[in-house]
Amino acid sequence: MEFKLERGRPPEREARFEALVGVVAEPLHRYLRRRADAGAVDDVLAETMLVLWRRLEDVPGLGAGSAAHMSGEGQGRSDR
């Protein structure tokens, strides 16, 4: 799933948004397919991503290195 971003925004903001979308878009889409009217799923997802973009600074845990944490990268076994 790909979302087009507004031009003129700082690249760091876009990178944070894209990292978060990469983590939440598919699970949210699957959830919406189960819970929402089939004709509204894509619109609800698009509106949700728009709100995410507008309120990105309000999302907790988006500091440095959080994209890797959100996607599960770099998580090793703790029992080694």
QUINOR-V131880 format. One record per residue. N is the residue number from 1. SS is DSSP state (helix for helix, strand for strand, loop for the rest). Layout:
[[N | SS] [N | SS]]
//
This chain:
[[1 | loop] [2 | loop] [3 | loop] [4 | loop] [5 | loop] [6 | loop] [7 | loop] [8 | loop] [9 | loop] [10 | loop] [11 | helix] [12 | helix] [13 | helix] [14 | helix] [15 | helix] [16 | helix] [17 | helix] [18 | helix] [19 | helix] [20 | helix] [21 | helix] [22 | helix] [23 | helix] [24 | helix] [25 | helix] [26 | helix] [27 | helix] [28 | helix] [29 | helix] [30 | helix] [31 | helix] [32 | helix] [33 | helix] [34 | helix] [35 | helix] [36 | loop] [37 | loop] [38 | loop] [39 | loop] [40 | loop] [41 | helix] [42 | helix] [43 | helix] [44 | helix] [45 | helix] [46 | helix] [47 | helix] [48 | helix] [49 | helix] [50 | helix] [51 | helix] [52 | helix] [53 | helix] [54 | helix] [55 | loop] [56 | helix] [57 | helix] [58 | helix] [59 | loop] [60 | loop] [61 | loop] [62 | loop] [63 | loop] [64 | loop] [65 | loop] [66 | helix] [67 | helix] [68 | helix] [69 | helix] [70 | helix] [71 | helix] [72 | loop] [73 | loop] [74 | loop] [75 | loop] [76 | loop] [77 | loop] [78 | loop] [79 | loop] [80 | loop]]
//
